[in-house]
Structures are given as structure tokens and as C-alpha cells.
């Protein structure tokens, strides 16, 4: 009986060793999206869930963990096993901005995640209502200087990207706008179209159709390069504005994710975000443009992005809850 028992233990041990020795991945991958269906990170995740099985050899299951400004989903990944079978697909705010918005987070964005892929940036544009007598950013600044607090600058809430850019413009050029916060980006766009606000920064996809119809005027796209969707609009870099702060979508694993697994995910995701067909179907509809690149370049980007977010949050007077 003792020999049989020993043999059973040995057999079980060998089976366990065999399972761990199997190449990654050897079971389905769970991709957690910490926001609701239809948004940028959700669209990317669902696109990847369709495409990655062809190269990874395993099913990718998308799971929306919604709530608390992305904290619930991010925390679930931070506390998961570092085995490559749980991946976070997130927009930038839960990683970059939440540390400045909340005094207590259940995760540390710098220590509790392994950056996997810089998937995309979310392109945005500053626009004015058609009635505003300006045609470029410098003219807008001149008008704001001539009319302190006389121009309504819309946003989708205190500390939103639109609000952070408002605060930066005010500080950079010593002007003052009247801040009109809305609850959502779509509401802010409606406010611009009716003339309730005269200036707004919003994703290119929301504003471009109205620029083309003549209802609003595009002044510039933020960041260091022109938007593919609005190639006639100059970028901030072109006009000498030195703020390069964009919304983005990225993939993360929990801390201590093995290098070979991180590298495998990075390579396979890169192939997709740089694929024209994938981009047209799963990125452009949400104002996204693929980025990709090495793990190290993503890590460097995150460091700079976090520092810029902190500076802007301070300018906007964001008070952590």
C-alpha cells in the first residue's frame, strides 16, 4: 500500500511539472477591461480577443470590471497571479491620474503592474464655436487676454483632459477662461455646438464631423504629431506649444510578470496595433492611433506621463478625495 501511495504522489508531481513546463499560453487568457462596453479600451480588447487566438493559440476572454473610476478592474489585475493569464486593458486615467485624484488607492500604479503594451493614443483637438472670431490658437489666446473670464471653456468634469488643458493654457499664457464642466464628453460637445461654451478639447472623432460641416472650427490637435483623422489641423508641437499630454490605452499584467511572457504579449499586440486593417476597425472609431514599441519605451513613457499629469492636476486645482 505504501508503494502505491508513493507512486501516486510521484505521478501527481510529474503531472504538475509537466503542466508548468508547457509553453505559454496553455489555457485561455482573461483580458480585464476596467470600463464599460463600447469605450476605447473595450473596443481594443474585443478586437484583440478576435485576433490574438490565431497567433497565441488560445482563446482570449474579455471581462468588463466596471466601477470606481477604473479602480475595481485595475485592482483585480494587480492582485492576480503573475502568470500571463490575466491582463488589464485600460485607458490612461486609472494609471496616470488616479494617484492625484484619490488619497488611498488599493493598488500602486508604479509597483503593482508590469507594463506590457503601449497600444494607442487617443487623439484630441481644441475647437471653437463657429461664431468665435479666431482661426488659430494664438488668436484664441489673444482673445482670451482681451476678455478675461469672458470665454466659456467646456470640459467633461474637473480634472478631465479638457480641464487640464484649460488650466495649462491659463498658466502658460496668463489668461483666464470661464470653466463650464459637463458630466460626459458627448454633453460637452453638445454644449459647443449650441454655443453654450465657446472652446472645448475633445477626442477628434467627436469633433471632426462638426468641423467638416462648419458648425465648429478646429484650431489644433494636441500632442507631438498631426492626427491621421484631421491631417489639416496643426499639432501643438508644430505651433510651439510644449505640452504633450494625451489619453492612451495600454495593456498591463500584474507585478513580477516573467519577461518572456511580457515579451510574447508585447510582440503579438504590436503586430495588431500596427496593422492597418485592425486599426481601421478597432482603433479609429474611438479616435485612437496605434503606437506599440518596446516594453522599455512604454515604461519611459509612463514615467513622463505620470509626472506631467501631476503638474497639470496641480494647475487645475485637483484635490484628492
C-alpha positions in Angstrom: 0.0 0.0 0.0 2.9 2.3 0.9 4.5 1.8 -2.5 1.2 2.5 -4.3 0.8 5.7 -2.3 4.3 6.8 -3.1 3.8 6.1 -6.8 0.6 8.1 -6.8 2.4 11.1 -5.2 5.2 10.8 -7.7 2.8 10.6 -10.6 0.9 13.7 -9.4 4.2 15.6 -9.1 5.3 14.6 -12.6 2.0 15.8 -14.0 2.3 19.1 -12.2 5.8 19.6 -13.5 4.7 18.7 -17.0 1.9 21.3 -16.8 4.2 24.1 -15.6 6.7 23.1 -18.3 4.2 23.7 -21.1 4.9 26.7 -23.2 2.9 29.9 -22.6 0.0 30.1 -23.2 -1.6 26.7 -22.5 -5.0 27.9 -21.4 -7.4 30.8 -22.1 -6.2 34.4 -21.3 -8.6 36.7 -19.4 -8.4 40.3 -20.5 -10.0 42.6 -18.0 -11.4 46.0 -19.1 -12.0 48.4 -16.3 -14.6 50.4 -18.1 -17.9 49.7 -19.8 -18.7 48.3 -23.2 -18.1 50.5 -26.3 -15.3 52.7 -25.0 -11.7 52.8 -26.3 -10.2 50.1 -24.1 -13.2 47.8 -24.6 -13.1 48.1 -28.4 -9.4 47.3 -28.4 -9.8 44.4 -26.1 -12.6 42.9 -28.1 -10.6 43.3 -31.3 -7.7 41.6 -29.8 -9.9 38.8 -28.4 -10.9 38.1 -32.0 -7.3 38.3 -33.5 -4.9 37.1 -30.8 -6.1 33.4 -30.8 -4.7 33.0 -34.3 -1.1 33.7 -33.2 -1.3 32.9 -29.4 -3.1 29.6 -29.9 -5.6 30.2 -27.0 -8.9 31.9 -26.5 -8.9 35.4 -25.1 -12.0 36.2 -22.9 -12.9 39.9 -22.3 -14.3 40.7 -18.9 -15.6 44.2 -18.0 -15.0 45.1 -14.4 -16.7 48.4 -14.1 -16.7 50.9 -11.3 -14.9 53.4 -9.1 -13.1 55.3 -11.9 -11.4 52.1 -13.2 -10.1 51.1 -9.8 -12.1 47.9 -9.4 -10.8 46.3 -12.6 -7.2 47.6 -12.2 -7.1 46.2 -8.6 -8.3 42.8 -9.8 -5.4 42.5 -12.1 -2.9 43.9 -9.6 -3.9 41.1 -7.2 -3.9 38.3 -9.8 -1.2 35.7 -10.3 1.7 36.9 -12.5 1.4 34.0 -15.0 0.2 35.9 -18.1 -3.4 34.7 -17.9 -4.8 37.9 -16.5 -4.2 41.1 -18.5 -5.6 44.6 -17.9 -6.6 46.7 -20.9 -7.1 50.2 -19.6 -7.3 53.9 -20.6 -4.7 56.1 -19.0 -6.7 57.7 -16.1 -6.6 54.7 -13.7 -2.8 54.5 -14.1 -1.8 58.1 -14.6 -4.4 60.4 -13.0 -6.0 58.3 -10.2 -2.9 58.8 -7.9 -3.6 62.5 -7.9 -7.4 62.1 -7.5 -7.6 59.7 -4.7 -5.7 59.7 -1.4 -6.0 55.9 -1.0 -5.8 53.5 -3.9 -5.9 49.7 -3.3 -3.0 49.4 -5.9 0.2 51.3 -6.6 0.3 52.1 -10.3 4.1 52.1 -10.3 4.8 48.9 -8.3 1.8 46.6 -8.8 1.7 46.3 -12.6 4.0 45.2 -15.4 3.7 47.4 -18.5 3.0 45.1 -21.5 2.0 47.2 -24.5 1.5 50.9 -25.3 -1.5 50.2 -27.5 -2.6 53.6 -28.7 -3.1 57.2 -28.1 -6.5 58.9 -28.1 -6.2 61.9 -30.4 -7.9 65.1 -29.3 -8.5 68.6 -30.7 -9.2 72.0 -29.5 -12.1 73.6 -31.3 -14.3 76.7 -31.0 -17.8 77.5 -31.8 -18.2 78.9 -35.4 -19.1 82.3 -34.0 -15.8 82.8 -32.2 -13.6 85.3 -34.3 -10.4 83.2 -34.2 -8.8 80.8 -36.7 -5.8 79.5 -34.7 -4.6 79.0 -31.1 -2.6 82.2 -31.0 -5.7 84.2 -31.9 -7.7 82.4 -29.2 -5.1 83.3 -26.6 -5.1 86.9 -27.7 -8.9 87.0 -27.5 -8.8 85.4 -24.0 -6.3 88.0 -22.9 -8.6 90.8 -24.1 -11.6 89.2 -22.4 -10.6 87.8 -19.0 -13.2 85.2 -17.9 -15.3 86.2 -21.0 -14.9 82.9 -22.9 -16.5 79.7 -21.7 -14.2 76.7 -21.9 -16.0 73.4 -21.7 -14.9 70.1 -20.2 -16.3 66.8 -19.1 -15.5 67.4 -15.5 -12.9 68.8 -13.1 -9.6 67.1 -13.7 -10.7 65.8 -17.1 -8.3 66.1 -20.0 -10.2 69.2 -21.3 -10.0 70.8 -17.9 -6.2 70.0 -17.5 -5.5 71.7 -20.9 -7.6 74.7 -19.8 -5.5 75.0 -16.7 -2.3 74.7 -18.7 -3.3 77.4 -21.2 -4.3 79.8 -18.4 -0.9 79.2 -16.6 1.2 79.2 -19.8 -0.2 82.4 -21.3 -1.5 84.2 -18.2 -5.1 84.2 -19.4 -8.4 83.1 -17.8 -11.3 81.2 -19.2 -14.7 80.5 -17.5 -14.7 76.8 -16.9 -18.0 75.0 -17.7 -17.8 71.4 -16.6 -20.2 68.7 -18.0 -20.6 65.1 -16.9 -19.6 63.5 -20.2 -17.7 64.2 -23.4 -20.8 64.0 -25.5 -22.6 66.6 -23.4 -19.6 68.9 -23.7 -19.7 68.5 -27.5 -23.4 69.4 -27.5 -22.6 72.5 -25.4 -20.0 73.6 -28.0 -22.5 73.0 -30.9 -25.1 75.2 -29.2 -22.7 77.9 -28.3 -23.1 77.4 -24.6 -19.4 77.1 -24.5 -17.0 78.7 -27.0 -14.0 76.4 -26.6 -13.6 72.7 -26.0 -10.9 70.0 -26.1 -12.4 66.6 -27.0 -11.5 63.5 -29.0 -11.1 64.1 -32.7 -13.8 61.6 -33.5 -16.4 63.6 -31.7 -15.4 66.9 -33.2 -14.2 66.2 -36.7 -17.7 65.8 -38.3 -18.8 69.2 -37.0 -15.6 70.8 -38.2 -16.2 69.5 -41.6 -19.8 70.7 -41.5 -18.7 74.2 -40.5 -20.5 74.2 -37.2 -17.3 74.5 -35.2 -13.7 75.4 -36.0 -10.7 73.2 -35.3 -7.6 75.1 -34.1 -5.1 72.4 -33.3 -4.6 68.8 -32.3 -2.8 68.1 -29.0 0.5 66.2 -28.9 3.6 66.0 -31.0 2.1 65.0 -34.3 -0.9 65.6 -36.5 -4.0 63.4 -36.3 -4.5 61.0 -39.1 -8.2 61.7 -38.9 -7.7 65.5 -39.2 -4.4 65.9 -41.1 -5.1 69.6 -41.9 -5.0 70.6 -38.3 -1.6 71.6 -36.9 -0.3 69.8 -33.8 0.6 71.5 -30.6 4.3 70.7 -31.4 4.1 72.5 -34.7 2.8 75.7 -33.3 5.4 75.7 -30.5 3.2 74.6 -27.6 5.3 72.3 -25.4 2.6 70.2 -23.8 2.5 66.6 -25.0 -0.2 65.0 -22.8 -2.6 62.5 -24.4 -5.2 60.0 -23.4 -4.0 56.5 -24.2 -4.8 52.8 -24.0 -2.3 50.3 -22.6 -2.0 46.7 -21.6 -0.6 45.6 -18.2 0.0 42.5 -16.3 0.4 42.2 -12.5 3.8 42.9 -11.0 6.6 40.3 -11.5 5.2 39.0 -14.8 8.0 37.0 -16.3 10.0 38.7 -19.0 9.4 36.0 -21.6 5.6 36.2 -21.2 5.6 40.0 -21.2 7.7 40.0 -24.4 5.4 37.5 -26.1 2.3 39.6 -25.3 4.1 42.8 -26.4 5.1 41.3 -29.7 1.7 39.9 -30.6 -0.2 43.1 -29.6 2.3 45.2 -31.5 1.5 43.2 -34.7 -2.2 44.2 -34.3 -1.9 47.9 -33.4 0.4 48.4 -36.4 -1.9 46.5 -38.7 -3.9 48.9 -41.0 -7.0 46.7 -41.1 -7.1 46.3 -37.3 -6.5 50.0 -36.8 -9.4 50.9 -39.2 -11.8 48.6 -37.4 -10.8 48.8 -33.8 -8.8 52.0 -33.2 -10.0 54.8 -35.5 -13.7 54.6 -34.5 -12.7 55.7 -31.0 -10.2 58.4 -32.1 -7.3 56.1 -31.4 -4.0 55.8 -33.3 -1.7 52.8 -32.8 1.6 53.2 -31.0 3.3 49.9 -29.9 7.0 49.8 -29.3 9.3 48.1 -26.8 8.4 47.4 -23.2 11.2 49.8 -22.1 9.9 52.6 -24.3 6.4 52.2 -22.7 8.0 52.3 -19.2 9.8 55.5 -20.0 6.6 57.0 -21.5 4.6 56.1 -18.3 7.2 57.8 -16.1 7.0 61.1 -18.1 3.2 60.9 -18.4 2.8 60.5 -14.7 5.0 63.5 -14.0 3.1 65.6 -16.5 -0.3 64.5 -15.0 0.9 65.6 -11.6 1.9 69.0 -12.8 -1.4 69.5 -14.6 -3.5 68.3 -11.8 -1.8 70.9 -9.5 -2.5 73.7 -12.0 -6.2 72.6 -12.3 -6.5 72.7 -8.5 -7.5 69.0 -8.3 -8.0 68.0 -4.6 -7.6 64.3 -3.9 -10.6 62.6 -2.3 
